[in-house]
């Protein structure tokens, strides 16, 4: 059996201690999921990523969050490929 490469998987963790109100925790999760959905090819196939949301996420516009996400993903991919060498 050949090993099938699965698409990247993404999980969001929002601590109740960090963001106490459920409405805000749910909004943080929705924002982060939207970042992943808007650019699913940014993460290599087979990767499993867990993002821990912080309160500052809720104070930034989506445009800024997309830029921050793109930079973070590019850095993680570069670091992983450098370690694989």
CNS distance restraints for C-alpha pairs under 8 A (distance, minus, plus):
assign (resid   5 and name CA) (resid  45 and name CA) 6.34 0.50 0.50
assign (resid   5 and name CA) (resid  46 and name CA) 5.77 0.50 0.50
assign (resid   6 and name CA) (resid  45 and name CA) 5.88 0.50 0.50
assign (resid   6 and name CA) (resid  46 and name CA) 4.94 0.50 0.50
assign (resid   7 and name CA) (resid  44 and name CA) 7.57 0.50 0.50
assign (resid   7 and name CA) (resid  45 and name CA) 4.48 0.50 0.50
assign (resid   7 and name CA) (resid  46 and name CA) 5.35 0.50 0.50
assign (resid   7 and name CA) (resid  47 and name CA) 7.34 0.50 0.50
assign (resid   8 and name CA) (resid  40 and name CA) 7.57 0.50 0.50
assign (resid   8 and name CA) (resid  43 and name CA) 6.13 0.50 0.50
assign (resid   8 and name CA) (resid  44 and name CA) 6.25 0.50 0.50
assign (resid   8 and name CA) (resid  45 and name CA) 4.79 0.50 0.50
assign (resid   8 and name CA) (resid  46 and name CA) 4.93 0.50 0.50
assign (resid   8 and name CA) (resid  47 and name CA) 4.64 0.50 0.50
assign (resid   8 and name CA) (resid  48 and name CA) 5.81 0.50 0.50
assign (resid   8 and name CA) (resid  49 and name CA) 7.72 0.50 0.50
assign (resid   9 and name CA) (resid  46 and name CA) 7.35 0.50 0.50
assign (resid   9 and name CA) (resid  47 and name CA) 6.21 0.50 0.50
assign (resid   9 and name CA) (resid  48 and name CA) 4.72 0.50 0.50
assign (resid   9 and name CA) (resid  49 and name CA) 6.23 0.50 0.50
assign (resid  10 and name CA) (resid  36 and name CA) 7.39 0.50 0.50
assign (resid  10 and name CA) (resid  48 and name CA) 5.88 0.50 0.50
assign (resid  10 and name CA) (resid  49 and name CA) 4.88 0.50 0.50
assign (resid  10 and name CA) (resid  50 and name CA) 5.94 0.50 0.50
assign (resid  10 and name CA) (resid  51 and name CA) 7.68 0.50 0.50
assign (resid  11 and name CA) (resid  48 and name CA) 7.94 0.50 0.50
assign (resid  11 and name CA) (resid  49 and name CA) 6.24 0.50 0.50
assign (resid  11 and name CA) (resid  50 and name CA) 4.72 0.50 0.50
assign (resid  11 and name CA) (resid  51 and name CA) 6.25 0.50 0.50
assign (resid  12 and name CA) (resid  29 and name CA) 6.24 0.50 0.50
assign (resid  12 and name CA) (resid  32 and name CA) 7.15 0.50 0.50
assign (resid  12 and name CA) (resid  33 and name CA) 7.59 0.50 0.50
assign (resid  12 and name CA) (resid  50 and name CA) 5.75 0.50 0.50
assign (resid  12 and name CA) (resid  51 and name CA) 4.96 0.50 0.50
assign (resid  12 and name CA) (resid  52 and name CA) 6.01 0.50 0.50
assign (resid  12 and name CA) (resid  53 and name CA) 7.00 0.50 0.50
assign (resid  13 and name CA) (resid  29 and name CA) 7.74 0.50 0.50
assign (resid  13 and name CA) (resid  50 and name CA) 7.12 0.50 0.50
assign (resid  13 and name CA) (resid  51 and name CA) 6.16 0.50 0.50
assign (resid  13 and name CA) (resid  52 and name CA) 4.80 0.50 0.50
assign (resid  13 and name CA) (resid  53 and name CA) 6.14 0.50 0.50
assign (resid  14 and name CA) (resid  18 and name CA) 7.28 0.50 0.50
assign (resid  14 and name CA) (resid  19 and name CA) 7.06 0.50 0.50
assign (resid  14 and name CA) (resid  25 and name CA) 6.15 0.50 0.50
assign (resid  14 and name CA) (resid  28 and name CA) 7.55 0.50 0.50
assign (resid  14 and name CA) (resid  29 and name CA) 7.26 0.50 0.50
assign (resid  14 and name CA) (resid  52 and name CA) 6.03 0.50 0.50
assign (resid  14 and name CA) (resid  53 and name CA) 5.21 0.50 0.50
assign (resid  14 and name CA) (resid  54 and name CA) 7.25 0.50 0.50
assign (resid  15 and name CA) (resid  19 and name CA) 6.28 0.50 0.50
assign (resid  15 and name CA) (resid  20 and name CA) 7.87 0.50 0.50
assign (resid  15 and name CA) (resid  25 and name CA) 7.96 0.50 0.50
assign (resid  15 and name CA) (resid  53 and name CA) 7.73 0.50 0.50
assign (resid  16 and name CA) (resid  20 and name CA) 4.83 0.50 0.50
assign (resid  16 and name CA) (resid  21 and name CA) 7.48 0.50 0.50
assign (resid  16 and name CA) (resid  22 and name CA) 7.88 0.50 0.50
assign (resid  16 and name CA) (resid  25 and name CA) 7.53 0.50 0.50
assign (resid  18 and name CA) (resid  54 and name CA) 6.52 0.50 0.50
assign (resid  18 and name CA) (resid  55 and name CA) 6.36 0.50 0.50
assign (resid  19 and name CA) (resid  24 and name CA) 6.67 0.50 0.50
assign (resid  19 and name CA) (resid  25 and name CA) 5.89 0.50 0.50
assign (resid  19 and name CA) (resid  54 and name CA) 7.41 0.50 0.50
assign (resid  19 and name CA) (resid  55 and name CA) 5.93 0.50 0.50
assign (resid  20 and name CA) (resid  24 and name CA) 7.67 0.50 0.50
assign (resid  20 and name CA) (resid  25 and name CA) 7.35 0.50 0.50
assign (resid  21 and name CA) (resid  25 and name CA) 6.31 0.50 0.50
assign (resid  22 and name CA) (resid  26 and name CA) 6.04 0.50 0.50
assign (resid  23 and name CA) (resid  27 and name CA) 6.22 0.50 0.50
assign (resid  24 and name CA) (resid  28 and name CA) 6.11 0.50 0.50
assign (resid  24 and name CA) (resid  58 and name CA) 7.58 0.50 0.50
assign (resid  25 and name CA) (resid  29 and name CA) 6.33 0.50 0.50
assign (resid  26 and name CA) (resid  30 and name CA) 6.19 0.50 0.50
assign (resid  27 and name CA) (resid  31 and name CA) 6.14 0.50 0.50
assign (resid  27 and name CA) (resid  58 and name CA) 7.76 0.50 0.50
assign (resid  28 and name CA) (resid  32 and name CA) 6.25 0.50 0.50
assign (resid  28 and name CA) (resid  53 and name CA) 6.81 0.50 0.50
assign (resid  28 and name CA) (resid  57 and name CA) 6.84 0.50 0.50
assign (resid  28 and name CA) (resid  58 and name CA) 6.33 0.50 0.50
assign (resid  29 and name CA) (resid  33 and name CA) 6.07 0.50 0.50
assign (resid  29 and name CA) (resid  53 and name CA) 7.71 0.50 0.50
assign (resid  30 and name CA) (resid  34 and name CA) 6.11 0.50 0.50
assign (resid  31 and name CA) (resid  35 and name CA) 6.46 0.50 0.50
assign (resid  31 and name CA) (resid  62 and name CA) 7.53 0.50 0.50
assign (resid  32 and name CA) (resid  36 and name CA) 6.56 0.50 0.50
assign (resid  32 and name CA) (resid  53 and name CA) 7.98 0.50 0.50
assign (resid  33 and name CA) (resid  37 and name CA) 6.09 0.50 0.50
assign (resid  34 and name CA) (resid  38 and name CA) 5.89 0.50 0.50
assign (resid  35 and name CA) (resid  39 and name CA) 6.69 0.50 0.50
assign (resid  35 and name CA) (resid  65 and name CA) 7.66 0.50 0.50
assign (resid  35 and name CA) (resid  66 and name CA) 6.15 0.50 0.50
assign (resid  35 and name CA) (resid  69 and name CA) 7.14 0.50 0.50
assign (resid  36 and name CA) (resid  40 and name CA) 5.54 0.50 0.50
assign (resid  41 and name CA) (resid  45 and name CA) 7.98 0.50 0.50
assign (resid  42 and name CA) (resid  70 and name CA) 7.62 0.50 0.50
assign (resid  42 and name CA) (resid  73 and name CA) 6.87 0.50 0.50
assign (resid  42 and name CA) (resid  74 and name CA) 7.63 0.50 0.50
assign (resid  43 and name CA) (resid  47 and name CA) 6.79 0.50 0.50
assign (resid  43 and name CA) (resid  73 and name CA) 6.85 0.50 0.50
assign (resid  43 and name CA) (resid  77 and name CA) 7.37 0.50 0.50
assign (resid  44 and name CA) (resid  77 and name CA) 7.74 0.50 0.50
assign (resid  53 and name CA) (resid  57 and name CA) 6.76 0.50 0.50
assign (resid  55 and name CA) (resid  59 and name CA) 7.58 0.50 0.50
assign (resid  56 and name CA) (resid  60 and name CA) 6.91 0.50 0.50
assign (resid  57 and name CA) (resid  65 and name CA) 7.56 0.50 0.50
assign (resid  60 and name CA) (resid  64 and name CA) 6.35 0.50 0.50
assign (resid  60 and name CA) (resid  65 and name CA) 6.55 0.50 0.50
assign (resid  61 and name CA) (resid  65 and name CA) 6.42 0.50 0.50
assign (resid  62 and name CA) (resid  66 and name CA) 6.10 0.50 0.50
assign (resid  63 and name CA) (resid  67 and name CA) 6.52 0.50 0.50
assign (resid  64 and name CA) (resid  68 and name CA) 6.19 0.50 0.50
assign (resid  65 and name CA) (resid  69 and name CA) 5.95 0.50 0.50
assign (resid  66 and name CA) (resid  70 and name CA) 6.09 0.50 0.50
assign (resid  67 and name CA) (resid  71 and name CA) 6.28 0.50 0.50
assign (resid  68 and name CA) (resid  72 and name CA) 6.12 0.50 0.50
assign (resid  69 and name CA) (resid  73 and name CA) 6.04 0.50 0.50
assign (resid  70 and name CA) (resid  74 and name CA) 6.06 0.50 0.50
assign (resid  71 and name CA) (resid  75 and name CA) 6.11 0.50 0.50
assign (resid  72 and name CA) (resid  76 and name CA) 6.19 0.50 0.50
assign (resid  73 and name CA) (resid  77 and name CA) 6.10 0.50 0.50
assign (resid  74 and name CA) (resid  78 and name CA) 6.08 0.50 0.50
assign (resid  75 and name CA) (resid  79 and name CA) 6.05 0.50 0.50
assign (resid  76 and name CA) (resid  80 and name CA) 6.08 0.50 0.50
assign (resid  77 and name CA) (resid  81 and name CA) 6.11 0.50 0.50
assign (resid  78 and name CA) (resid  82 and name CA) 6.08 0.50 0.50
assign (resid  79 and name CA) (resid  83 and name CA) 6.22 0.50 0.50
assign (resid  80 and name CA) (resid  84 and name CA) 6.17 0.50 0.50
assign (resid  81 and name CA) (resid  85 and name CA) 6.58 0.50 0.50
